[in-house]
Amino acid sequence: MPRNTRRELGTRAYQNNKPEVLEACLRGIQSKVMSQRKASEHFKIPRSTIKNKLKKNHGNNIGHPTVFSRAEELSFEQHCIHYQILVFPWSLMT
């Protein structure tokens, strides 16, 4: 039988750095004050994360791309609200 090990919550060292610290790290590298390796050691951020941020590999949205544009989504939302008011009005008595 396979082992069913369970991870404890909070054990992944996965994006545990603060955005302000990461921005300070990137500013230091871009202004040539320190190298990527020194910044990685100083701010305790993985060098691969720093390299990806500098190359802008982390800019994509998470998840599947949406089918409708933002304007179409807002149009659907307004239509549903309008339809709810006309057909199914809210009442405090029900």
C-alpha positions in Angstrom: 0.0 0.0 0.0 1.2 3.5 -0.7 2.1 5.8 2.2 -0.4 8.5 2.8 1.8 11.2 4.4 0.0 14.4 5.2 1.7 17.8 5.2 1.2 20.1 8.1 -0.2 23.5 7.3 2.3 26.3 6.9 5.2 24.0 6.2 5.7 25.1 2.5 8.3 27.8 2.1 6.2 29.1 -0.8 5.9 32.8 -1.3 6.6 33.6 2.4 8.4 36.9 1.5 6.7 40.2 1.8 6.1 42.2 -1.4 7.9 45.3 0.1 11.1 43.2 0.8 11.0 41.7 -2.7 10.6 45.2 -4.2 13.6 46.5 -2.1 15.6 43.5 -3.3 14.8 44.1 -7.0 15.6 47.9 -6.7 19.0 47.0 -5.2 19.8 44.7 -8.0 18.6 47.1 -10.8 20.5 50.0 -9.3 23.7 47.8 -9.3 24.1 48.1 -5.5 24.3 44.4 -5.1 24.4 41.2 -7.2 21.6 38.7 -7.4 23.5 36.2 -5.3 24.2 38.8 -2.5 20.6 40.0 -2.6 19.4 36.5 -2.3 21.5 35.9 0.8 20.7 39.3 2.3 16.9 39.2 1.8 16.6 35.4 2.1 14.7 35.2 -1.2 15.5 32.3 -3.6 17.7 33.4 -6.5 15.3 31.7 -8.9 12.5 33.9 -7.7 14.6 37.0 -8.1 15.6 36.0 -11.6 12.0 35.3 -12.6 10.8 38.6 -11.2 13.6 40.5 -13.1 12.6 38.7 -16.4 8.9 39.4 -15.6 8.0 35.7 -15.7 5.6 36.1 -12.8 3.2 38.5 -14.4 0.6 36.1 -15.7 -2.8 35.8 -14.1 -3.4 32.6 -12.2 -6.0 30.2 -13.5 -7.7 29.6 -16.8 -8.3 32.6 -19.1 -11.8 33.9 -19.0 -14.2 33.4 -21.9 -15.8 36.8 -21.7 -14.1 40.2 -21.5 -14.4 42.4 -18.4 -17.0 44.6 -20.2 -19.1 41.6 -21.1 -19.0 40.3 -17.5 -20.1 43.7 -16.2 -22.9 43.8 -18.7 -24.2 40.3 -17.6 -24.0 41.5 -14.0 -26.1 44.6 -14.7 -28.6 42.5 -16.7 -29.0 40.1 -13.8 -29.5 42.9 -11.3 -32.0 44.6 -13.5 -33.9 41.3 -14.1 -33.9 40.6 -10.4 -35.5 43.9 -9.7 -38.2 43.5 -12.3 -39.2 39.9 -12.0 -38.1 38.8 -8.5 -38.3 41.9 -6.3 -36.8 41.6 -2.8 -39.2 42.1 0.0 -38.6 42.3 3.7 -42.0 40.7 4.4 -41.1 37.3 2.9 
